[in-house]
Amino acid sequence: MKKDLLTNFIIVLLLISCGSDDDGMSDIDNQNPSAPQNLIVSNITDSSLDLSWSAATDNVGVTNYKLYSDGVYNQTINNGTSVNVSGLSSGTTYAFYVTALDAEGNESDESNNLVVETETLSTPLIFKNYLSEMGVFSGNLADLTPAENVHLYDLNSQLFTDYAHKQRLIRMPDGEAMQYNNNSLLPIFPDNTLISKTFYYYEDESNTDSNKIIIETRILIKTEGTWKVGEYLWNEEMNEAVYTEQGSVIPISYMNNEGITQEVQYQIPSNDDCITCHHIYEDVTPIGPKLRAMNFSPQNSDISINQLQHFIDIGLLEGISNVSNIEVLADWEDEINFDIFERGRSYIDINCAHCHQPGGYVPTGFLLDFRLETDFETTGIYSHRGQIESRIQSTTPTYLMPQLGRSLVHNEGVTMLLEYLEAIED
């Protein structure tokens, strides 16, 4: 009897003990979190990127996430649902996914697998031997068709170069843009910007469908914060242009709008000539593409709106949204919208100011500063008006003005400037 009671007591203790073990086991979390969703990437560079995803859920709570790269654990993210991944290789493909974990270490299934390629590290631009290697044009070179991501631009007033036509192009590095510099002058150009200008005549200027006589393409490239100049001389077949640093004179013959044959001794600038016009103090700099000179709607263009607004719309110009805040350089030929004082200053700015300004080629002892932004009283235009009148009508190499880039008198420009110089005397 006592033995039976003892046996029953032991059985009861065992049942109670087992029940306690079962209760303890029911407190253990062995449920995995749900898989994170919508893994996406942003801000890709040549060495880093940002990942983000939608939060996972768990019966108790998600405590952190694990990131895997190419199937190998990369790092743990303890806070939030995003991470910056750095130390990546340029131009390399990576596959990422994330998992969620709870406090017990239960790990979810993988998120969606995201394949990403880092940006290719920009290689500084250099001048190649042939223009066709520079990535400026596509197709038949003589057609002057801009290559992909190469953009046409124009200027409201232009530098005179013996009546030659000019095609202006600009190319930004991928994903970058000109930056507004809080004024109407040059924007800030990123490294690896390329600016080109191609000079040509029509064989018959009265017929723009006639063949082009393409002479030269001048190129500016910016690398490591410094502008460099390059000159490409076209061959007679007009199927290639060759890099050169030597100046020369090319005889050109074409028919003007009146049907009269014109003979031009066209000047090809040397590398030193280019630097003469393009340097301010010790730096080489572009001359033409100031924002005020591009703030208009070009004629004979595929652009149907203001040129700067177009650049803003396509992401080529950043840092400004309203072009009305930018000055407009007067078109020196436009007698309707601009008075003679605006037109005269505009012509002198674009044709003369690159040399006649502080740091320019002309020594400061001449006390000339022909920049449009300079107050008229301090430009020296009035006190030197006789010299200006004489030099713009000269073709004597050591006396004419500008001294580089022309061998002919710009008759239309001279007519307007003589009117301007007379007007400032009144």
C-alpha positions in Angstrom: 0.0 0.0 0.0 2.7 2.5 1.0 4.7 1.4 -2.0 1.7 2.2 -4.3 1.3 5.6 -2.7 5.0 6.4 -3.2 4.8 5.3 -6.8 1.8 7.5 -7.5 3.5 10.5 -5.7 6.6 10.2 -8.0 4.4 10.0 -11.1 2.6 13.2 -10.0 5.9 15.0 -9.5 7.1 13.9 -12.9 3.9 15.2 -14.5 4.3 18.5 -12.7 7.9 18.7 -13.8 7.1 18.0 -17.4 4.4 20.5 -17.4 6.8 23.2 -16.1 9.3 22.3 -18.9 6.5 22.6 -21.5 5.5 26.0 -20.1 9.2 27.2 -20.3 9.5 26.0 -23.9 6.4 28.0 -24.9 8.2 31.3 -24.1 11.0 30.7 -26.7 10.6 32.7 -30.0 11.4 30.4 -32.9 9.4 32.3 -35.6 11.4 34.0 -38.4 10.7 37.6 -39.4 9.2 38.3 -42.8 11.6 39.0 -45.6 12.4 42.7 -46.3 10.8 44.0 -49.5 11.6 46.6 -52.2 15.4 46.7 -51.9 16.5 49.7 -54.1 19.7 51.6 -54.8 20.5 55.3 -55.1 23.5 57.7 -55.3 25.7 55.3 -57.2 29.3 56.5 -57.6 32.5 54.8 -58.7 33.2 53.5 -55.1 29.9 53.7 -53.1 26.1 53.5 -53.2 23.1 53.8 -50.9 20.7 50.9 -50.3 17.2 51.1 -48.7 14.3 48.7 -48.2 10.8 48.3 -46.7 10.8 47.2 -43.1 10.2 43.5 -42.3 7.7 42.4 -39.6 8.1 39.9 -36.7 5.8 38.4 -34.1 8.0 40.0 -31.4 10.1 42.6 -33.2 12.9 43.0 -35.8 16.1 44.0 -34.1 18.5 44.4 -37.1 19.3 43.5 -40.7 22.1 41.8 -42.4 23.5 42.9 -45.8 24.9 40.3 -48.2 27.1 41.2 -51.2 27.5 38.5 -53.9 26.2 36.0 -51.4 28.7 36.8 -48.7 27.9 38.6 -45.4 28.8 42.2 -45.6 27.6 44.0 -42.5 24.8 44.3 -39.9 22.5 47.3 -39.8 21.3 47.9 -36.3 19.2 51.1 -36.9 16.9 51.9 -39.8 16.3 50.4 -43.2 19.0 52.0 -45.2 22.8 51.7 -45.5 25.7 53.3 -47.3 28.0 50.8 -48.9 31.5 52.1 -49.6 34.9 50.7 -50.6 33.5 49.3 -53.9 35.5 49.0 -57.1 34.9 51.3 -60.1 32.8 49.8 -63.0 32.0 46.6 -61.1 28.8 44.7 -60.8 27.5 43.6 -57.4 24.5 41.6 -56.2 22.9 42.6 -52.9 20.2 41.3 -50.7 19.2 41.9 -47.0 17.7 39.7 -44.3 15.9 40.6 -41.1 16.7 39.2 -37.6 14.9 39.2 -34.3 16.3 39.1 -30.7 16.5 35.3 -30.8 18.6 35.4 -33.9 15.9 34.1 -36.2 16.7 35.2 -39.7 14.2 35.9 -42.5 14.3 34.8 -46.1 16.3 37.0 -48.5 14.9 40.2 -49.9 14.7 40.7 -53.6 18.2 40.3 -55.2 19.5 43.7 -56.5 22.2 43.8 -59.2 24.1 47.1 -59.3 27.0 48.4 -61.4 29.2 51.1 -59.9 30.1 54.1 -62.0 33.2 53.9 -64.1 36.0 56.1 -62.7 36.3 59.2 -64.9 39.5 59.1 -67.0 40.8 62.7 -67.5 40.3 63.9 -71.0 43.4 64.2 -73.3 43.9 65.5 -76.8 44.0 62.6 -79.2 45.8 62.8 -82.6 42.6 62.9 -84.6 39.4 64.8 -84.1 37.4 61.6 -84.8 38.8 60.1 -81.6 37.6 63.0 -79.4 33.9 61.9 -79.3 32.6 65.2 -80.5 30.9 64.1 -83.7 29.1 61.0 -84.9 28.7 59.6 -88.4 30.3 61.3 -91.3 32.6 63.9 -89.8 31.9 66.5 -92.4 28.2 66.5 -91.5 29.2 68.0 -88.1 26.5 65.9 -86.3 27.0 66.1 -82.6 27.7 62.8 -80.9 25.4 61.5 -78.1 25.3 63.8 -75.1 27.1 66.6 -77.0 24.9 69.8 -77.1 24.7 72.7 -79.5 24.8 76.2 -78.0 25.0 79.7 -79.5 25.9 83.2 -78.4 23.8 86.3 -78.7 26.8 88.3 -79.9 29.8 86.7 -81.5 33.5 87.2 -82.0 34.3 88.2 -85.6 36.6 85.8 -87.4 36.9 86.9 -91.1 33.2 86.1 -91.7 33.6 82.4 -90.9 30.6 80.5 -89.5 31.0 78.7 -86.1 29.4 75.6 -84.7 29.6 75.6 -80.9 29.3 72.4 -78.9 29.6 71.4 -75.2 29.8 68.0 -73.5 29.5 67.4 -69.8 30.8 64.2 -68.1 28.0 61.7 -67.4 25.6 62.8 -64.6 27.2 66.3 -64.2 26.2 69.8 -65.2 27.3 73.4 -65.3 26.6 75.1 -62.0 25.2 78.6 -61.7 27.8 80.8 -60.1 25.5 83.5 -58.7 26.2 85.9 -61.6 25.7 86.2 -65.4 29.3 85.3 -66.3 30.8 81.9 -66.7 29.1 79.0 -64.9 31.2 76.5 -63.0 32.2 73.7 -65.3 32.9 70.2 -63.9 36.2 68.4 -64.7 36.1 66.6 -68.0 34.0 69.2 -69.7 34.7 69.6 -73.4 33.9 72.7 -75.4 34.4 72.8 -79.2 34.1 75.4 -81.9 34.3 74.5 -85.6 35.0 77.2 -88.2 33.7 76.9 -91.8 32.4 78.8 -94.8 29.9 77.8 -97.4 31.3 77.5 -100.9 28.3 79.7 -101.9 27.2 81.8 -98.9 23.8 82.5 -100.6 23.0 78.8 -100.5 23.4 77.1 -97.2 22.9 73.7 -99.0 26.2 74.2 -100.8 29.3 72.4 -99.6 31.0 73.5 -96.5 34.7 74.5 -96.4 35.6 73.3 -92.9 38.8 74.7 -91.7 39.5 74.1 -88.0 38.0 72.8 -84.7 39.2 74.4 -81.5 38.7 72.4 -78.3 38.9 73.3 -74.6 39.0 70.5 -72.1 39.0 70.9 -68.3 40.9 68.4 -66.2 41.9 68.6 -62.5 40.5 72.1 -62.4 42.6 73.4 -65.3 41.5 74.3 -68.8 43.7 73.1 -71.7 43.5 74.3 -75.4 43.7 72.1 -78.5 43.6 72.8 -82.2 42.5 70.4 -85.0 43.2 71.3 -88.6 40.9 69.7 -91.2 42.2 68.0 -94.3 41.1 69.0 -97.8 38.8 65.9 -98.1 37.1 67.1 -94.9 36.9 63.5 -93.5 39.4 64.1 -90.7 41.2 66.8 -88.6 44.6 66.4 -87.1 45.9 67.8 -83.8 48.4 70.6 -84.2 50.1 73.2 -82.0 51.6 75.1 -84.9 49.9 78.2 -86.4 49.5 78.6 -90.1 47.7 80.6 -92.8 45.2 78.8 -95.0 44.0 80.4 -98.3 40.2 80.2 -98.5 38.1 81.1 -101.6 34.3 81.3 -101.4 31.4 83.2 -103.0 29.6 85.7 -100.8 25.9 86.6 -100.7 26.3 89.0 -103.5 27.9 86.4 -105.8 31.4 87.9 -105.5 34.3 85.6 -104.9 36.1 86.3 -101.7 39.8 85.4 -101.0 40.7 85.0 -97.3 44.1 84.4 -95.8 42.6 82.5 -92.9 44.8 82.4 -89.7 45.1 79.1 -87.8 46.2 80.0 -84.3 49.1 78.3 -82.6 48.8 76.9 -79.1 50.5 80.0 -77.8 48.0 82.2 -79.8 45.1 80.3 -78.1 46.5 80.9 -74.7 47.1 84.6 -75.4 43.4 85.2 -75.8 42.2 82.6 -73.3 44.4 83.4 -70.3 43.5 85.6 -67.3 46.6 86.0 -65.1 48.0 82.5 -64.9 44.8 80.6 -65.8 43.3 79.5 -69.1 39.6 80.1 -69.3 36.7 80.0 -71.8 35.6 83.3 -73.3 32.3 82.8 -75.0 29.9 80.7 -73.0 29.0 83.3 -70.3 25.4 82.9 -69.2 24.4 86.4 -70.3 25.6 85.5 -73.9 23.6 82.3 -74.0 20.4 83.9 -72.5 18.3 84.1 -75.6 16.3 81.9 -78.1 18.6 81.0 -81.0 17.3 81.2 -84.5 17.6 78.3 -87.0 17.8 75.9 -84.0 16.0 72.9 -82.8 15.6 74.7 -79.5 12.2 76.5 -79.5 12.6 78.1 -76.1 15.2 80.2 -74.3 18.5 78.4 -74.5 19.4 78.6 -70.8 15.9 77.4 -69.9 16.4 74.4 -72.2 19.7 73.7 -70.5 18.0 73.8 -67.1 15.2 71.5 -68.4 17.5 68.8 -69.6 19.8 69.0 -66.6 22.7 70.7 -68.3 22.6 73.7 -66.0 21.9 73.5 -62.2 21.6 75.9 -59.3 19.0 78.2 -60.9 15.5 77.8 -62.1 14.5 81.3 -63.4 16.5 82.7 -66.3 15.0 86.1 -65.7 17.6 86.6 -63.0 20.3 86.4 -65.6 21.4 89.4 -67.6 21.1 89.4 -71.4 24.1 90.4 -73.6 22.8 92.7 -76.3 22.9 91.4 -79.9 25.0 94.1 -81.5 23.1 93.6 -84.8 19.7 94.1 -83.2 18.7 97.7 -83.7 15.1 97.1 -82.5 15.6 95.7 -79.0 18.9 97.3 -78.0 20.2 100.9 -78.3 23.5 101.9 -79.7 25.2 102.1 -76.3 24.2 98.5 -75.5 25.2 97.3 -78.9 28.6 99.0 -78.8 29.5 97.8 -75.4 28.4 94.2 -76.3 30.6 94.2 -79.5 33.6 95.5 -77.6 33.1 93.0 -74.8 33.0 89.9 -77.0 35.7 91.0 -79.4 38.1 92.9 -77.3 37.7 92.4 -73.5 39.4 89.0 -73.3 42.7 90.8 -73.8 41.7 94.3 -72.5 41.0 93.4 -68.8 43.0 92.9 -65.6 45.1 89.8 -66.1 44.6 89.8 -69.9 47.2 89.9 -72.6 47.4 93.7 -72.8 49.5 95.2 -70.0 47.6 96.9 -67.3 49.6 100.1 -67.9 47.2 100.9 -70.8 44.4 101.3 -68.2 41.9 99.5 -70.4 39.1 97.3 -69.1 36.6 96.6 -71.8 34.5 94.1 -69.9 30.7 94.8 -70.1 30.5 94.6 -66.3 33.0 97.4 -65.9 31.5 100.9 -65.4 31.9 102.9 -68.6 33.8 105.6 -66.9 36.6 103.2 -66.0 36.8 101.2 -69.2 39.0 103.6 -71.0 36.8 103.5 -74.1 36.1 107.2 -74.2 39.7 108.3 -73.7 40.9 105.8 -76.3 38.1 106.2 -78.8 40.4 107.6 -81.5 42.7 104.5 -81.2 39.7 102.2 -81.3 38.3 103.9 -84.4 41.7 103.6 -86.2 42.6 100.1 -85.2 39.3 98.4 -86.0 39.6 99.7 -89.6 43.2 98.6 -90.0 44.6 95.4 -91.5 48.2 96.1 -90.6 49.3 93.0 -88.5 51.0 94.9 -85.7 48.3 97.6 -85.5 44.9 96.1 -86.2 42.5 95.2 -83.4 41.8 92.4 -82.5 45.4 91.4 -83.4 44.5 87.6 -83.5 41.7 86.0 -85.5 41.1 88.4 -88.3 42.8 89.6 -91.5 39.7 91.5 -92.9 37.9 94.6 -91.8 34.5 93.7 -90.3 32.5 96.3 -92.3 29.2 95.8 -90.6 30.8 95.9 -87.1 32.9 99.0 -88.0 29.8 100.9 -89.2 28.0 100.2 -85.9 31.1 101.0 -83.8 31.7 104.3 -85.5 28.1 105.2 -84.7 28.7 104.2 -81.1 31.9 106.1 -80.7 30.2 109.2 -82.1 27.3 108.7 -79.7 29.5 108.6 -76.6 31.0 112.0 -77.5 27.5 113.7 -77.2 
